[in-house]
């Protein structure tokens, strides 16, 4: 069932099975606020089972681009898309959030921006699959506390 994320209050709806549900919900609210402020987009998440094609897409990109497979359960997926940008986000039970920033067309004379972003909720350990492979920058957020993040560039065409 779809859930419209409240970015003024932290609500754990859909994330209750996570051991860091409260901080993961804060991170989700932070993302919802970003999308509202930047795009005036009402951020809606869906259970991963309702978006199997997107779950398969991120799994394939992770495997082929960086040989990554995560053991954590994928709980929710949110999708922002317009004529120039495809930007799904993936919420995992362990507290990790992945997003795929995929510009459909680059700015004039430039290649499209395409990357996978990785964010870790407060209270979660770095997943073993990522240990030693990425450096994480830290950022403070009113809703999410301290967010650790990293990214990698996507090399192949996926859409």
N, C-alpha and C positions, 0 to 999 in steps of 0.2 A: 504494500500500500504506500502510495506517495506521501511524503511529509514535507510541508512548506516550513523551512527552517526559520526560526525566530532569531534574529541577530541582536535583539535587545536583552533577551534573557537566555540563559544556558539551559537547554532541555535535552535530556538523554534519550528521547524517543528514537527507537530503532538501534540504539547503541548499547542497550542494557547489558548485553553479554560480555562487553569489553571490561577487562580489569581496570582500565583507566577511562571508564565511560564519561565521567565528569569533564576531564581535561580534553578528551576527544570531542565531546560535544562543544566545548569552548572553542576548539580549533575549527569545528564545522561552522559555528556561529560567526567566527572571524572571517571565514571564507565567504559566508553569506553576506556579511556586511561589505566586504570588498566588491563583490559582484553587484550589489545594490548601488554602491557609491559610484562605481566605474561605468556600469551598463544599465542601471535601473532595472535589473533582472531579479525577479523573485526566485530565490534559490530553493529548488525542490530536490529532495533526494528520493531514490527508489531502492527497494531491496535489490540486492545484486541478482537474485533469481529472476527479477523482472527485466533485466538488461543483460542477458547472457552473451549477446554479440559484442557488447562493450567489454565485458569481463574477459572474453576470449581475445579481443583486440589488445588489451593492455598486457595480458599474459604472453601473447605472441611477440609484442614489441620488446618486453623485458627479456624474454628468452633469446631472441635473435640479435638484439642490439647489445646486450650486456651479460648474457647467460645467467639471468636471475630468475629464480622461482621462489616464491614466498610460501612458507608453511602456514602463515596466519590466514584466517578465514576472511574473505571479502564480505563486508556487511552491506554497504550502501554505495550507490553511484549517483552522482549529480552530473548534469550535462548543460553546458552553455554552448550555443551555436548560433552564428549569424552568417551573413554572406561571405565574410572573410576569415572567420575564426571558428575552430572546433576545439572545445576545451572541457573534456570530461574529467571528473575527480572521483577518486576511489577511496573509500574508507574501510580500513582493515580492523579486525577485532583487537589486535595487539596495540592499537593506537597510532598506527602509521597512516598517512594520507599521501596518495600519489595523484599527480595530475599530469595530463598530457596537453601541453600547449601546442597547438598545431595550426599555424597560419596556412590557409588554403593557397594564398598568393602573397608573395613578398611585396614590400614597398617598392616603388619604381627603382629599378636598377639593383635591387638587393634580393638575396635568397630569402625564402620564407623562414620565419623563426619556428623552430620545432624542438621541443625538449620535454623531458619527463622531470617533473619536480617531485621531491621527496620531503615530507614534513613529518616530524616525530613529536607526539604529544608529550607533555610533562609527565614524568613518572614511568615512562617506558624505556627499556634498554634498547640500544641500537640492535636491530635484528641481525642475527648471525650471518645472514646472507649479504649484509652490507658492511660488516666489520672489515676495516682496513681498505675498503674499496672507495670510500667517499669521505670527504671532510665536511663537517656540518657547521654552518654559521649559526649564530644565535640571534634571535630577535624577540623583543618584548611585545606582548599584546595584552590589552586590557581583558579581552575575553578568553584568550588561550594561555595566558601566562607566558612562559618562555618557550618559544618554538625553535626547534633545531631543524635546519633545512639544508638541502643540497639539490643538485640537478645533474642531468647529463643531456647532451645534445643528441637528438634523433637524426640519424644519417639517411635512412631509407625513406622512400615514398610509401605511405601506409593507407592513404585514402584516394 
